[in-house]
Amino acid sequence: MMSQYSVFQLLRETLRGHTGWRPAWRDPAPKQRYDVVIVGGGGHGLATAYYLAKEHGITNVAVVEKGYLGGGNVGRNTTIVRANYMLPGNQRFYSKSLALWEGLEQELNFNLMMSQRGVLNLAHTDGQVDMFARRANAMRLHGDDAEIWSPEKIAAEVPMLDLDSARFPVRGGLMHKRGGTARHDGVAWGYARAADRLGVDIIQNCEVTAIERDPQGRITGVDTTKGRIKTGKVGLAVAGHTSQVAQMAGLRLPIETHLLQAFVTEGLKPILDQVVTFAAGHFYISQSDKGGLVFGSSLDGYNSYTARGNLPMVEHTAEAAMSLMPCIGRLRLLRHWGGVMDMTMDGSPIISTTHVPGLYLNGGWCYGGFKATPGSGWCFAHTIARDQPHPIGADLRLDRFMTGRELDEAGTGAQPNLH
Amino acid sequence: MRIPCPVCGARPSEEFTYRGDARPVRPPMDSSDQGAWVDYLFFRDDERGRIKEQWQHTGGCRAWIVVDRDTATHAVHGSELARDAAEGGQA
């Protein structure tokens, strides 16, 4: 049994030269059979395994991951946590997710560096101010926090912004104070450690090569690079490669795979206390605890599995950064990377049963999966355990596309590169 | 990434507007087959590899073209006018 992390343990290990730390989870070989196999050891897969064990008492669970924990999109995002949606089906879900975030460090006994520093969406036209007021009202009606900030308030709280730009003046902002950032790969490690302690087997460097079904179509197991694993239930949580893995079970999805880039600058003294988004150009920026500015903007815009972006979007992002915060123009970029996003046709995620008995789908997180990690695991575990959607995630079912119940938060229609 | 426009030659990708997979064909406008419409609007094969996709040269000649491009490498293998592709071209 691994011990509980605490300040006393830290002090003891400091005095012993840190010789007493043990691996945070086991490295088991796969068993012959599990009740549930989760494909994908990212944040969502590990959270699902944790809640299956903790909330539903299903502990004979394997999480199979083709790489290593924290190496996928959970470690490649801009770490933003928020619940500032307008459509009820989305807000209900993200609100639950944010509530889970708020108690997560204590629950997992793991430091996630959760920082509720506030998320500020800037409005640059009177129309945007009205739109944000409407969204703020929707959020407050749902019981979440939202404030409309005046340009004067923004000038006082976020002094480094260019508020009076002739092209994109700041007219106001929507402040969501409970939003913020969290240590992204730490979330994977925290869930992994907690799930492992409840008996979940986490099997890394194990790629699923086939999904096996009986003549009636029911799931019977998965074939992996570490051998066959029998199971009656397979949950897919493989953001970025959902289309490919689902195809192994004959599932065709309302998903296109796109490319998103992110950037980190060299470290600075604190200059930005909040997460700030620039609505005139779809740009978001925050400052990490190490001091680097972490930012990103839109998709490159065409289908891609390359995980590396092209230069036009680098230029576009730099232009947005300069429009919003001209003071950062002399900074150098330390790191820059591209990630693979499974974009759905309505811009909202999918947590669902499927027409294949025993196959469950969690995917289509577009570029907003990180903040959803706890809520996604919570709802997906319920869906797998009970064979039906969780009430707060019910609107995220796959069959919404067949029944005209799309959740199109951006209102741009079935064109994934516009969401 | 440069896109070969059949009219203008190789041009930077940011001159173009992306539509996506060229294969889904709109059902007849008077069709009431809901499954066919759902399939056309929402469902995609989303391959990793070479696909045919529609781009419009909005920053140039404004022609719709069909581009043969690899989603795993960004390599572009050719293009033709969408009209030619619809009439049975080879791109």
Boltz contact constraints between the chains, C-beta under 6 A:
constraints:
  - contact:
      token1: [A, 243]
      token2: [B, 46]
      max_distance: 6.0
  - contact:
      token1: [A, 252]
      token2: [B, 43]
      max_distance: 6.0
  - contact:
      token1: [A, 254]
      token2: [B, 42]
      max_distance: 6.0
  - contact:
      token1: [A, 254]
      token2: [B, 43]
      max_distance: 6.0
  - contact:
      token1: [A, 255]
      token2: [B, 46]
      max_distance: 6.0
  - contact:
      token1: [A, 256]
      token2: [B, 44]
      max_distance: 6.0
  - contact:
      token1: [A, 256]
      token2: [B, 46]
      max_distance: 6.0
  - contact:
      token1: [A, 257]
      token2: [B, 46]
      max_distance: 6.0
  - contact:
      token1: [A, 301]
      token2: [B, 18]
      max_distance: 6.0
  - contact:
      token1: [A, 302]
      token2: [B, 18]
      max_distance: 6.0
  - contact:
      token1: [A, 303]
      token2: [B, 71]
      max_distance: 6.0
  - contact:
      token1: [A, 304]
      token2: [B, 71]
      max_distance: 6.0
  - contact:
      token1: [A, 305]
      token2: [B, 48]
      max_distance: 6.0
  - contact:
      token1: [A, 305]
      token2: [B, 71]
      max_distance: 6.0
  - contact:
      token1: [A, 305]
      token2: [B, 72]
      max_distance: 6.0
  - contact:
      token1: [A, 306]
      token2: [B, 74]
      max_distance: 6.0
  - contact:
      token1: [A, 310]
      token2: [B, 1]
      max_distance: 6.0
  - contact:
      token1: [A, 312]
      token2: [B, 14]
      max_distance: 6.0
  - contact:
      token1: [A, 345]
      token2: [B, 42]
      max_distance: 6.0
  - contact:
      token1: [A, 401]
      token2: [B, 42]
      max_distance: 6.0
  - contact:
      token1: [A, 402]
      token2: [B, 38]
      max_distance: 6.0
  - contact:
      token1: [A, 414]
      token2: [B, 41]
      max_distance: 6.0
  - contact:
      token1: [A, 414]
      token2: [B, 42]
      max_distance: 6.0
  - contact:
      token1: [A, 417]
      token2: [B, 18]
      max_distance: 6.0
